[in-house]
Each structure stands twice: as structure tokens, then as C-alpha cells.
Amino acid sequence: MTTPAGPEQTPVTVTVDDAHLDELDRLADRLRAAGMEVEQVLEPVGVITGSAPPGWESLADLDGVAAVEPGRTVRLPPPDAPQ
């Protein structure tokens, strides 16, 4: 079950560097220890998603993390919306 990010939490996407793709579960544990609420570990693409408290940018300093980006929301108009 996914818990929505609280007001102080920021949705984040963590990209794992290629040298650590075989350690995704251990990296997810390190992210949890650093305060991230891990929601999904996407092994095929080397991505971990979740939410993190203020200062989430520091997650990029963890060994094995290639990048950390804030989550994005994409909304598409309904199929019958005027163009």
C-alpha cells in the first residue's frame, strides 16, 4: 500500500548508478535509514521511488545513487476535451 507524502515530505525518484544495480535492496535500506519512505524498487530500470523529508537533496550523496529528482505530476486532458 502506498502512503501519500505528508506536507513535509517531497515525492522523489532515485536513479541508481550502473555499478550498484545488483544492490538495489541494500541501497533502498540505506535510503530508508536516511529518512526516505521507499514506495517502489523498480529493478528493471534501476529506479527507487518514494518520498523524503526536507533536505532530500542530500540523498544524492549516498553511495550508489546517480541522481535524485523531485517527483512530477503529469495530468492529461480527458479524451473528449477540446483541442
Number of C-alpha atoms within 10 A of each C-alpha: 4 9 10 13 15 11 7 9 18 21 22 25 20 24 20 25 15 11 10 15 18 12 13 19 13 12 20 22 14 16 21 15 10 15 17 22 24 21 17 13 17 12 14 7 10 19 21 23 22 24 24 25 18 11 10 19 14 10 21 17 11 13 12 20 22 18 16 20 16 16 14 9 7 5 6 7 8 7 7 6 7 6 5
